[in-house]
């Protein structure tokens, strides 16, 4: 009888549920700490609550997953929702929606240092549901504030003195944002933990950092096309123009050279008309060489025309990449002709998914000039006040916060619910 050879097959079963568990960190505790001081208003309060609900919508809530607490602070700090009070997403979200901003008479200074010291202890307090057992990698504070602390130096010191197991994310919310303070408060990292409230950057960064390294649901990318748009009109002083060119643009260029290989840059300047200095390229040296050729003009600036030009820059004709993130950095002081016409051109950028940030460089500001109307002009064209960066002299903190624009964390939500 003839023997037949038997074939043996080895089959490896893919454990889908195990993959999912690798993408769901926990258990861990998150404390949201909301600035309710006199510098906040109904709009910023509602923005804070909506932001928290948006984050919660990404979290697996429960005693074996992630627990969330919510507190407010001004002169005093008050716990509104304890960690173990709600153990499912729906009830937690409803409770957050029901929170209300105290009357103005009940609010006061922004004592961030007191709030951070309180939060540091609360994250290890069993009586409010914090889980002090087990080996948490980190416990989290999400601080929602405008960065206008009454006790700025003490606040920064308190942030630096947080326990090793506490990581501080700072979310900029308010009519005007002090980015320098936000950066100094946030936990240190190559990419600072400072975020806007109008996108998913913070929660995507959270998932990226906390999930198992084998989880494929999150990735970081710097596939960005970035247009530098320089106001060179008569309304820019020589010192404003010079500081923008020699410090801000050059430092951003150095940062991009060192950190982001997938960023392409282009540059244009404008007064009454727009001049393209160079189209999109991955050669950051162009920022240094071509910015030296920007000279102040004696004509009024046409910011509407400049923004319209910017919209057309993101095409193959100018070297833009189809799938890249699209960003415009507008360098100006906000002293614009016909400011009421400009927001419409900004909206046209947003309709094309082009992000706009305005960097206001003003070394001349000694506190004696009232330039609030100029800043109001800037705020009117932005979707979020967070995207206005005010630079006087020390711009290192602002530049580090700007790095978020060119480092994007992307996660697939379906893995985390």
GITA-V98248 format. One record per residue. N is the residue number from 1. RES is the residue in one small letter. SS is DSSP state (H for helix, E for strand, C for the rest). OMEGA is omega in whole degrees, -180 to 180 (999 if undefined). BURIAL is b if it has 16 or more other ideal C-beta (glycine too) atoms within 10 Angstrom, else e. Layout:
BEGIN
<<N | RES | SS | OMEGA | BURIAL> <N | RES | SS | OMEGA | BURIAL>>
END
This chain:
BEGIN
<<1 | x | C | -177 | e> <2 | x | C | 179 | e> <3 | x | C | 177 | e> <4 | x | C | 179 | e> <5 | x | C | 178 | e> <6 | x | C | 177 | e> <7 | x | C | -180 | e> <8 | x | C | -179 | e> <9 | x | C | 175 | e> <10 | x | C | -177 | e> <11 | x | C | 177 | e> <12 | x | C | -179 | e> <13 | x | C | 179 | e> <14 | x | C | -178 | e> <15 | x | C | -176 | e> <16 | x | H | -177 | e> <17 | x | H | 178 | e> <18 | x | H | 177 | e> <19 | x | H | 179 | e> <20 | x | H | -178 | e> <21 | x | H | 177 | e> <22 | x | H | -179 | b> <23 | x | C | -179 | b> <24 | x | C | 179 | b> <25 | x | C | 178 | b> <26 | x | C | -2 | b> <27 | x | C | 174 | e> <28 | x | E | -176 | b> <29 | x | E | 178 | b> <30 | x | E | 176 | b> <31 | x | E | 174 | b> <32 | x | E | -176 | b> <33 | x | E | -171 | b> <34 | x | E | 173 | b> <35 | x | E | 178 | b> <36 | x | C | -175 | b> <37 | x | C | -176 | b> <38 | x | C | 178 | e> <39 | x | C | 179 | b> <40 | x | C | 179 | b> <41 | x | C | -177 | e> <42 | x | H | -178 | e> <43 | x | H | -180 | e> <44 | x | H | 177 | b> <45 | x | H | 179 | b> <46 | x | H | 177 | e> <47 | x | H | 178 | b> <48 | x | H | -180 | b> <49 | x | H | -180 | b> <50 | x | H | 179 | e> <51 | x | H | -180 | b> <52 | x | H | 179 | b> <53 | x | H | 178 | e> <54 | x | H | 178 | b> <55 | x | H | -180 | b> <56 | x | H | -180 | b> <57 | x | C | 178 | e> <58 | x | C | -170 | b> <59 | x | C | 169 | b> <60 | x | C | -174 | b> <61 | x | E | 177 | b> <62 | x | C | -175 | e> <63 | x | C | 177 | e> <64 | x | C | 180 | e> <65 | x | C | -177 | e> <66 | x | E | 174 | b> <67 | x | E | -176 | b> <68 | x | E | 171 | b> <69 | x | E | -179 | b> <70 | x | E | 178 | b> <71 | x | E | 175 | b> <72 | x | E | 178 | b> <73 | x | E | 172 | b> <74 | x | C | 171 | b> <75 | x | C | 178 | e> <76 | x | C | 178 | e> <77 | x | E | -176 | b> <78 | x | E | 176 | e> <79 | x | E | -179 | b> <80 | x | E | 179 | e> <81 | x | E | 180 | b> <82 | x | C | -174 | b> <83 | x | C | -174 | b> <84 | x | C | -175 | e> <85 | x | C | -180 | b> <86 | x | C | -174 | b> <87 | x | C | 170 | e> <88 | x | C | -171 | e> <89 | x | H | -176 | b> <90 | x | H | -179 | e> <91 | x | H | 179 | e> <92 | x | H | -179 | b> <93 | x | H | 178 | b> <94 | x | H | 180 | e> <95 | x | H | 178 | e> <96 | x | H | 180 | b> <97 | x | H | -176 | e> <98 | x | C | -179 | e> <99 | x | C | -179 | b> <100 | x | C | 179 | e> <101 | x | C | 179 | b> <102 | x | C | 176 | e> <103 | x | C | -177 | e> <104 | x | H | -179 | e> <105 | x | H | -179 | e> <106 | x | H | -179 | e> <107 | x | C | -176 | b> <108 | x | C | -177 | e> <109 | x | C | -179 | e> <110 | x | C | -177 | b> <111 | x | C | -175 | b> <112 | x | H | -179 | b> <113 | x | H | 179 | b> <114 | x | H | -178 | b> <115 | x | H | -179 | b> <116 | x | H | 176 | b> <117 | x | H | 177 | b> <118 | x | H | -178 | b> <119 | x | H | 180 | b> <120 | x | H | 179 | b> <121 | x | H | -176 | e> <122 | x | H | 180 | b> <123 | x | C | 178 | b> <124 | x | C | -175 | e> <125 | x | C | -178 | e> <126 | x | H | -175 | e> <127 | x | H | 177 | e> <128 | x | H | 174 | b> <129 | x | C | 178 | b> <130 | x | C | -179 | b> <131 | x | C | -176 | b> <132 | x | C | 179 | e> <133 | x | C | 174 | e> <134 | x | C | -175 | e> <135 | x | C | 174 | e> <136 | x | C | 172 | b> <137 | x | C | 178 | e> <138 | x | C | 163 | b> <139 | x | E | -168 | b> <140 | x | E | 166 | b> <141 | x | E | 170 | b> <142 | x | E | -178 | b> <143 | x | E | -179 | b> <144 | x | E | -172 | b> <145 | x | E | 175 | b> <146 | x | C | 179 | b> <147 | x | C | -180 | b> <148 | x | C | -177 | b> <149 | x | C | 174 | b> <150 | x | C | -176 | b> <151 | x | C | -169 | b> <152 | x | H | -178 | b> <153 | x | H | 178 | e> <154 | x | H | 179 | b> <155 | x | H | 179 | b> <156 | x | H | 178 | b> <157 | x | H | 179 | e> <158 | x | H | 178 | b> <159 | x | H | 180 | b> <160 | x | H | -177 | e> <161 | x | C | 175 | e> <162 | x | C | -179 | b> <163 | x | C | -175 | e> <164 | x | C | -177 | e> <165 | x | C | -178 | e> <166 | x | E | 177 | b> <167 | x | E | -175 | b> <168 | x | E | 171 | b> <169 | x | E | 180 | b> <170 | x | E | -178 | b> <171 | x | E | -178 | b> <172 | x | E | 179 | b> <173 | x | C | 179 | b> <174 | x | C | -180 | b> <175 | x | C | 173 | e> <176 | x | C | -173 | b> <177 | x | C | 175 | b> <178 | x | C | -174 | b> <179 | x | H | -178 | b> <180 | x | H | 179 | b> <181 | x | H | -180 | b> <182 | x | H | -179 | b> <183 | x | H | -179 | b> <184 | x | H | -180 | b> <185 | x | H | -170 | b> <186 | x | C | 176 | b> <187 | x | C | -175 | b> <188 | x | C | 179 | e> <189 | x | C | 174 | e> <190 | x | C | 174 | e> <191 | x | C | -172 | e> <192 | x | C | -180 | b> <193 | x | C | 179 | b> <194 | x | E | -170 | b> <195 | x | E | 170 | b> <196 | x | E | 180 | b> <197 | x | C | -172 | b> <198 | x | C | 175 | b> <199 | x | C | -175 | b> <200 | x | C | -173 | b> <201 | x | H | -176 | b> <202 | x | H | -177 | b> <203 | x | H | 176 | b> <204 | x | H | 177 | b> <205 | x | H | 178 | b> <206 | x | H | -180 | b> <207 | x | H | -179 | b> <208 | x | H | -177 | b> <209 | x | H | -170 | b> <210 | x | H | -177 | b> <211 | x | C | 177 | b> <212 | x | C | -177 | e> <213 | x | C | 179 | e> <214 | x | C | 178 | e> <215 | x | C | -176 | b> <216 | x | C | -174 | e> <217 | x | C | -178 | b> <218 | x | E | 173 | b> <219 | x | E | 178 | e> <220 | x | E | -179 | e> <221 | x | E | 173 | e> <222 | x | C | -180 | b> <223 | x | C | -169 | e> <224 | x | E | 169 | b> <225 | x | E | -171 | b> <226 | x | E | 178 | b> <227 | x | E | 172 | b> <228 | x | E | -178 | b> <229 | x | E | -170 | b> <230 | x | E | 174 | b> <231 | x | E | 180 | b> <232 | x | C | -176 | b> <233 | x | C | -180 | b> <234 | x | C | -178 | e> <235 | x | C | 176 | b> <236 | x | C | 177 | b> <237 | x | C | -179 | b> <238 | x | H | -180 | e> <239 | x | H | 176 | e> <240 | x | H | -179 | b> <241 | x | H | -177 | b> <242 | x | H | -180 | e> <243 | x | H | 179 | b> <244 | x | H | -176 | b> <245 | x | H | -171 | b> <246 | x | H | -176 | e> <247 | x | H | -172 | b> <248 | x | H | -176 | b> <249 | x | H | -180 | b> <250 | x | H | -180 | b> <251 | x | H | 176 | e> <252 | x | H | 178 | b> <253 | x | H | 178 | b> <254 | x | H | 179 | e> <255 | x | H | -179 | b> <256 | x | H | 178 | b> <257 | x | H | -176 | b> <258 | x | H | -165 | e> <259 | x | H | -167 | e> <260 | x | C | -177 | b> <261 | x | C | -177 | e> <262 | x | C | 179 | b> <263 | x | E | 171 | b> <264 | x | E | -176 | b> <265 | x | E | 171 | b> <266 | x | E | -179 | b> <267 | x | E | 174 | b> <268 | x | E | 174 | b> <269 | x | E | -178 | b> <270 | x | E | 163 | b> <271 | x | C | 174 | b> <272 | x | C | 176 | e> <273 | x | C | -175 | e> <274 | x | E | 176 | b> <275 | x | E | 176 | e> <276 | x | E | -180 | e> <277 | x | E | 171 | b> <278 | x | E | 179 | b> <279 | x | E | -175 | b> <280 | x | E | -179 | b> <281 | x | E | 175 | e> <282 | x | C | 179 | e> <283 | x | C | -177 | e> <284 | x | C | 179 | b> <285 | x | H | 178 | e> <286 | x | H | 178 | b> <287 | x | H | -178 | b> <288 | x | H | -173 | e> <289 | x | H | -175 | e> <290 | x | H | 179 | b> <291 | x | H | 178 | b> <292 | x | C | -179 | e> <293 | x | C | 177 | e> <294 | x | C | 179 | b> <295 | x | C | 179 | e> <296 | x | C | -179 | b> <297 | x | C | 178 | b> <298 | x | C | -179 | e> <299 | x | C | 175 | e> <300 | x | C | 179 | e> <301 | x | C | 176 | b> <302 | x | C | -175 | b> <303 | x | H | 176 | b> <304 | x | H | 179 | b> <305 | x | H | -179 | b> <306 | x | H | 179 | b> <307 | x | H | 176 | b> <308 | x | H | 176 | e> <309 | x | H | -178 | b> <310 | x | H | 179 | b> <311 | x | H | -179 | b> <312 | x | H | -179 | e> <313 | x | H | -174 | b> <314 | x | C | 179 | b> <315 | x | C | 179 | e> <316 | x | H | 180 | e> <317 | x | H | -179 | e> <318 | x | H | 176 | b> <319 | x | C | 179 | b> <320 | x | C | -179 | b> <321 | x | C | -170 | e> <322 | x | C | -173 | e> <323 | x | C | -177 | e> <324 | x | C | 169 | b> <325 | x | E | -176 | b> <326 | x | E | -174 | b> <327 | x | E | 173 | b> <328 | x | E | 169 | b> <329 | x | E | 177 | b> <330 | x | E | 179 | b> <331 | x | E | -177 | b> <332 | x | C | 177 | b> <333 | x | C | 178 | b> <334 | x | C | 177 | b> <335 | x | C | -169 | b> <336 | x | C | 170 | b> <337 | x | C | 179 | e> <338 | x | C | -176 | e> <339 | x | H | -178 | b> <340 | x | H | -180 | e> <341 | x | H | -170 | e> <342 | x | H | -177 | b> <343 | x | H | -180 | e> <344 | x | H | -180 | e> <345 | x | H | 174 | b> <346 | x | H | 179 | b> <347 | x | H | 177 | e> <348 | x | H | 174 | e> <349 | x | H | -178 | b> <350 | x | H | 179 | e> <351 | x | H | 178 | e> <352 | x | C | -179 | e> <353 | x | C | 175 | e> <354 | x | E | -180 | b> <355 | x | E | -179 | b> <356 | x | E | 171 | b> <357 | x | E | 179 | b> <358 | x | E | 179 | b> <359 | x | E | -179 | b> <360 | x | E | -179 | b> <361 | x | E | -174 | b> <362 | x | C | 177 | b> <363 | x | C | -179 | e> <364 | x | C | -175 | e> <365 | x | C | 177 | b> <366 | x | C | 180 | e> <367 | x | C | -177 | e> <368 | x | C | -178 | e> <369 | x | C | 177 | e> <370 | x | C | -180 | e> <371 | x | C | -177 | b> <372 | x | H | 180 | e> <373 | x | H | 177 | e> <374 | x | H | 179 | b> <375 | x | H | 176 | b> <376 | x | H | 177 | e> <377 | x | H | 180 | b> <378 | x | H | -177 | b> <379 | x | H | -178 | b> <380 | x | H | -178 | e> <381 | x | C | -177 | b> <382 | x | C | 175 | b> <383 | x | C | -176 | e> <384 | x | C | 178 | b> <385 | x | H | 179 | b> <386 | x | H | -175 | b> <387 | x | H | 170 | b> <388 | x | E | -179 | b> <389 | x | E | -177 | b> <390 | x | E | -176 | b> <391 | x | E | 175 | b> <392 | x | C | 177 | e> <393 | x | C | -178 | e> <394 | x | C | -175 | e> <395 | x | C | -175 | b> <396 | x | H | -180 | e> <397 | x | H | -180 | b> <398 | x | H | -179 | b> <399 | x | H | 179 | b> <400 | x | H | 176 | b> <401 | x | H | 178 | b> <402 | x | H | -178 | b> <403 | x | H | 179 | b> <404 | x | H | -179 | b> <405 | x | H | -176 | b> <406 | x | H | 174 | b> <407 | x | C | -171 | b> <408 | x | E | 175 | b> <409 | x | E | -178 | b> <410 | x | E | 180 | e> <411 | x | E | 176 | b> <412 | x | C | -173 | e> <413 | x | H | -173 | e> <414 | x | H | -179 | e> <415 | x | H | -169 | b> <416 | x | C | -179 | b> <417 | x | C | 999 | e>>
END
